[in-house]
Amino acid sequence: MADNSRRDFMRNSLLGLAALPLGAGIISKTAFAQELPRLDPESDQAQALNYVEAAEDASDHPAYEEGEVCDNCMFWQPDTEGCQLFPQHSVEPKGWCQSWTAAG
């Protein structure tokens, strides 16, 4: 019986250790998403790409087409609401900038 208890303990310990990186990854992504500051549309970086927090506000921009929003752009990072073009910032999912490119 002692061998069975030891085997159970070892198996459960190994399963717990195997799952640890997965759990840590989920927790760290959530924590990281909360740490990214929202991009200020008045910043030089945002102004350079004509970023707006609501895509319809860009309707007068020649590059804008209805339906283009940050969360369907190839540069969108859903886990952090980030954008590859604005590192260290999150963006509004329904925002837009002139570099919008269809995902996938």
HELIX and SHEET records of a PDB file:
HELIX    1   1 ALA A    2  GLU A   35  1                                  34    
HELIX    2   2 ASP A   44  ALA A   48  1                                   5    
HELIX    3   3 ALA A   55  ALA A   58  5                                   4    
HELIX    4   4 CYS A   70  ASN A   72  5                                   3    
SHEET    1   A 2 TRP A  76  GLN A  77  0                                        
SHEET    2   A 2 GLY A  82  CYS A  83 -1                                        
END                                                                             
